Amino acid sequence: MKYNEELEKRFGAKLAYIRKSKKLSQIKLAELVDMNFNYIGQIERGEANVTIKTIKKLADALEVDVIKLFDFSF
């Protein structure tokens, strides 16, 4: 697996972990960031390469620092 693919999968797994810990559905998170819930699913599965702007929106919606989304020790 390429490094970028591994990073995308880890990022997506962490996003899903935090979202679930906040008891948010993909649909609710998508509403909070004004995105399609299918895109949230793609991110969580590591299928989407997200921009820094999108990462910031997700972090804000989840009420966490951006760096928390990159802390893969969970």
Secondary structure as a PSIPRED ss2 file (coil, helix, strand):
# PSIPRED VFORMAT (PSIPRED V4.0)

   1 M C   1.000  0.000  0.000
   2 K C   1.000  0.000  0.000
   3 Y H   0.000  1.000  0.000
   4 N H   0.000  1.000  0.000
   5 E H   0.000  1.000  0.000
   6 E H   0.000  1.000  0.000
   7 L H   0.000  1.000  0.000
   8 E H   0.000  1.000  0.000
   9 K H   0.000  1.000  0.000
  10 R H   0.000  1.000  0.000
  11 F H   0.000  1.000  0.000
  12 G H   0.000  1.000  0.000
  13 A H   0.000  1.000  0.000
  14 K H   0.000  1.000  0.000
  15 L H   0.000  1.000  0.000
  16 A H   0.000  1.000  0.000
  17 Y H   0.000  1.000  0.000
  18 I H   0.000  1.000  0.000
  19 R H   0.000  1.000  0.000
  20 K H   0.000  1.000  0.000
  21 S H   0.000  1.000  0.000
  22 K C   1.000  0.000  0.000
  23 K C   1.000  0.000  0.000
  24 L C   1.000  0.000  0.000
  25 S C   1.000  0.000  0.000
  26 Q H   0.000  1.000  0.000
  27 I H   0.000  1.000  0.000
  28 K H   0.000  1.000  0.000
  29 L H   0.000  1.000  0.000
  30 A H   0.000  1.000  0.000
  31 E H   0.000  1.000  0.000
  32 L H   0.000  1.000  0.000
  33 V H   0.000  1.000  0.000
  34 D C   1.000  0.000  0.000
  35 M C   1.000  0.000  0.000
  36 N C   1.000  0.000  0.000
  37 F H   0.000  1.000  0.000
  38 N H   0.000  1.000  0.000
  39 Y H   0.000  1.000  0.000
  40 I H   0.000  1.000  0.000
  41 G H   0.000  1.000  0.000
  42 Q H   0.000  1.000  0.000
  43 I H   0.000  1.000  0.000
  44 E H   0.000  1.000  0.000
  45 R C   1.000  0.000  0.000
  46 G C   1.000  0.000  0.000
  47 E C   1.000  0.000  0.000
  48 A C   1.000  0.000  0.000
  49 N C   1.000  0.000  0.000
  50 V C   1.000  0.000  0.000
  51 T C   1.000  0.000  0.000
  52 I H   0.000  1.000  0.000
  53 K H   0.000  1.000  0.000
  54 T H   0.000  1.000  0.000
  55 I H   0.000  1.000  0.000
  56 K H   0.000  1.000  0.000
  57 K H   0.000  1.000  0.000
  58 L H   0.000  1.000  0.000
  59 A H   0.000  1.000  0.000
  60 D H   0.000  1.000  0.000
  61 A H   0.000  1.000  0.000
  62 L H   0.000  1.000  0.000
  63 E C   1.000  0.000  0.000
  64 V C   1.000  0.000  0.000
  65 D C   1.000  0.000  0.000
  66 V H   0.000  1.000  0.000
  67 I H   0.000  1.000  0.000
  68 K H   0.000  1.000  0.000
  69 L H   0.000  1.000  0.000
  70 F H   0.000  1.000  0.000
  71 D C   1.000  0.000  0.000
  72 F C   1.000  0.000  0.000
  73 S C   1.000  0.000  0.000
  74 F C   1.000  0.000  0.000
